[in-house]
Amino acid sequence: MAPTDPMDPVAEAFESQRDRLRAVAYRMLGSHADAEDVVQEAWLRLSRQDTATIHNLAGWLTTVVGRISLDALRSRQARPEASYDDGLSELVVTLDDGPAPEDDAVLADSVGLALLVVLESLGPSERLAFVLHDLFAVPFDEIGQILGKSTAAAKMLASRARRKVRAIERPSAVGREQREVVQAFLTAARGGDFEELLRVLDPEVKLSVDTPSGVVVTLGATKIAAGAQLSASAATQGRAVLVNGLPGVMSWREDGAPLSVLAFTVVDGRITDIAVVIDPAKLALMDLPEMA
């Protein structure tokens, strides 16, 4: 049970940290429910700990939340399909008619959601290093201790992650360059232009396709380019959308039912991640625009 006694100094100290800990866990896991579970587990561990041995409660709790979240992310990697159900309801898909000045508030929300999508493309260690250091100012030596790595290794992980999220640091979440890169990919896929596909795909690009039988992941530009025509056929017949602020494409069946949703992450002029949802059950969970 969560702390409830206002006279308990440990419970009071924990409550003062709760919002920050929940924010750390949410940035790590991308799910409010999972974040709450992590914070609850952190409290249980604290309640079993001799608090006299804790010299920095905020740092101790951050370490515990980081380790629990890291374990959860690694477990997801072993069972990739487990990370999709909770997150789908939090995806926001809107028709992309280009940015308008009056949409600043909506755009700001989409940037935050886009960050979560980009974070999903990071490895567990990269994600922890970036989230803790860049978003919550945790020193690299503490991050290294959580990861079981050196301070230098923690810095390298954060630097690598930072490069991948750089595309959404600017005020405009989806600019002209990102749209042009996605359009170049779709045009090359439709025309079977293998060389052009390799030009717009990052060498380490990841393609995740959420199908009725599970999530199929393909890694590497060469493999993805070779099969790009399969994923582009529906996309080129669809409409441009924003998926949590990222450039995407949605297509519908003739009866108006959603057929597929694609989201692209573009970093430094190349596509680093493609997420595709074609599972009808998963699509039914999402708040999707109707066919125009």
Secondary structure, 3 states (H helix, E strand, C coil): CCCCCCCCHHHHHHHHHHHHHHHHHHHHHCCHHHHHHHHHHHHHHHHCCCHHHCCCHHHHHHHHHHHHHHHHHHHHHHCHHHHCHHHHCCCEEEECCCCCHHHHHHHHHHHHHHHHHHHHCCCHHHHHHHHHHHHCCCCHHHHHHHHCCCHHHHHHHHHHHHHHHHHHCCCCCCCHHHHHHHHHHHHHHHHCCHHHHHHHEEEEEEEEEEECCEEEEEECHHHHHHCHHHHHHHHCCCEEEEECCEEEEEEECCCCCEEEEEEEEEECCEEEEEEEECCHHHHHHCECCCCC
